[in-house]
Amino acid sequence: MLKQNTVHTGTSFVRRPSLIDGFLAEAGRAIQVLDGSVHAGRPNPAGKPTIVGGKAIPDLSPTEQRHAAGLMRVNHVGEICAQALYRGQALFCRDAPIKRLLKDAANEEVDHLVWCRQRLGELHSRPSLLNPLWYAGSFSMGVIASRAGVARNLGFMAETERQVEQHLDNHLNELPLRDERSRTIVMQMRDDEINHRTTAENNGAKTLSRLTRWGMRAMSKVMTVTAYRI
């Protein structure tokens, strides 16, 4: 057991992280993502909200506010899924540069997570109650994808981002025109997702089968319809 889990450095032994260590680290990360304790690496592109009486004041009608909150809750769930997916893919990836690429994408998705959660608070709303389920399902999918080889792994990332781009474009059409804060956040998210997709494609992403792409769209539809309300 010592030979499998340690490395001799000449004067001492250094313990290698085991698979169990990796899963424990991911469990800890999942808790941080789900309880909102993660921190963005970049400032919110929408800037600071207008605060009156200790609360953010959305300049929207009650109907617009509810609709914007539903859309931003869906976007938040999308970032929960992306975070879990990429970390699941990275867990078993043996190609060091690609593993780094996946983790960098996951870290950038943390910014989106935080921005969406902040906007939900400003709209006096909350994240989806089903976030633990979304995270677990997406992480499992990422682990499965990671075993399919680097090209398909990147293909899964590229297709995910392609579908997210379309989803964000639709939200830009649906968000109230005067909800500038939500729109600014969504536009920055879209730009980042485009960069993730092109990065995956430039690193050798393989186009997924039509059936796989259809399955991903079907699952996304279930998620968006449910997350809008729950």
Protein Blocks (a to p, Z undefined) as FASTA:
>chain_A
ZZmmpccehjaccddddfklmmmmmmmmmmmmmnopaccfbdcfklpaddeehiacddbd
fklmmmmmmmmmmmmmmmmmmmmmmmmmmmmmcbfklmmmmmmmmmmmmmmmmmmmmmmm
mnopaddfklmmmmmmmmmmmmmmmmnojklmmmmmmmmmmmmmmmmmmmmmmpcfklmm
lmmmmmmmmmmmmmmmmmmmmnopacddfklmmmmmmmmmmmmmmmmmZZ
